[in-house]
Structure formats: structure tokens, C-alpha cells
Amino acid sequence: MASGSEGYLSRVSWDTVVTMDFLATVMDVLDVQRPVEQREWHFDGVSIMPILRGETPAPRGIGWMYDQPKLSAHNGYAYRYGKWKYVAGGISCDASKATFDCSKPQLYDMSVDFYENHNLADQEPEIFKAIAANFTVWYDSIHDSIVNESKCSGHSPGPAPGPSPPFPPHPQPSDKCKFLPGKALNGADMAKGSVASKEECCGACIATNGCAASDYVEASAMRPTWQGIATGGTCHLKKTFSPKPHATGEIQTACYPQ
């Protein structure tokens, strides 16, 4: 915050903060406790009030997985603890074009190597082993929460849902859909895949049993598909046609078969 007549003081902090800390911070400010039945549930966020007060926060770990909660070197995963960062893969990782195998786990000292140019996994084997173990604990907590704590549809206790249909391997382009440029759809994906056009996305929906609608997100070099492809786009197949109330931009096109 900038200093001024209000008496606020400017402060710069290099402590790591993520959006999951917002809820914990608000609860701290309001002195709100979690419901008794959820006190033992996993809770990744921490209050950032110590940082705002100029105090030294307690060490904490932060994990990331791109797109889906599963280990995938293609999508990438990482874990940060203090100055150390453990990372593997990613949608921009192409081991054939890199000077090292970027799909394998690496270790970086973020205090001196913000651009992640120097992999220290071999030089710091004990730290590498410890942070990998911490990542595993965090990863297991995510899946324990999904299975045993989440009250979201599809994760609550009860019979397991049936298998999702696979995305058609070679969908044929079709214009037999009503296309809605700039619209996105609510709801979980039945399946998703990379396609060359919104017409192929339409064809994929027509070819998939139970698909009521789909949305197509155009790709670019700065926004590749979930498979890391910079052309065409990602096609999300849905069981229901439920447009979000506001347009999301020209890169998104919802459609449903006519």
C-alpha cells in the first residue's frame, strides 16, 4: 500500500501468496472457525495477516497441478517450499528441443535462480528427496479430500459414476450445430480433446453418445490446447447445454447439435 494522508505504510514482501490464502485470511480477520465436522479436513490456504503486519510468516508448502489432479509430466506439476521449487514437465515442455529432459523432476533455488536455469537436483540430493516427499504428502491429501471430503457432485460418497466416453479419435467436421461465438458452457466435461476447428468440435459431440453440447476454445502459441498444441483448439463435450450468462471472448464458441 502506498503511504499518504491515511497513514498507510508502503511494504514490499517476497513471501509467496496464492488465491487459496484469501479464504483463510478473511476467516482470520473475522475470527471465523470452520464447522466442527470440517475441522480435520485438509486446508491448503494460510492467513497472510502476519505478512501484512510485517512479521515473518511460518514456512509453508504450495503444490500445483495443471488442468487435472493427477501426476502428468505432459501437463506438469510442481511444489514450492521456501526458496526451493520442485517441478516436472508442463505444457510448454518439449524434451526433444530442450538441453535437458524437462519431463523429469527438477530442483531450483528461487532466491537466486528466478528463471529456473540451473537444476540442482544432483547437487542437493537430500533437499530434492525431502521436497519430493513433501509433494507426495500434498498430492495424497488432494485425493483424500476429493474422495472423502468433497461434497461436490460426483465426489460425494455413494456409487461410483460410470466411465466417461472417450473423446472421438478422429472427429469429422460438421456444420450441423448451432454455433454461439463468445459463449462458454457450465458443467463438467464428459470428455475433451484437441481439434482443428469448431466444426470438428461439433462433429465430436455428434459422434459421442450422451453429448448435448460442446464448447471450443481456440488455441494460440500463448494459449495452447490442454495437450500443448498451438493450432486449432480444445473441444469440451458436455452432457447438458447450459451457457454461462456472460460472453467470454472471441476465442470461445459454444454449440449444440441441431
Helices and strands as residue ranges (DSSP letters): H 21-30, G 36-38, H 49-52, E 61-65, E 77-81, E 84-88, E 106-109, H 125-148, E 177-181, E 191-195, H 198-206, E 213-218, E 233-238, E 252-257
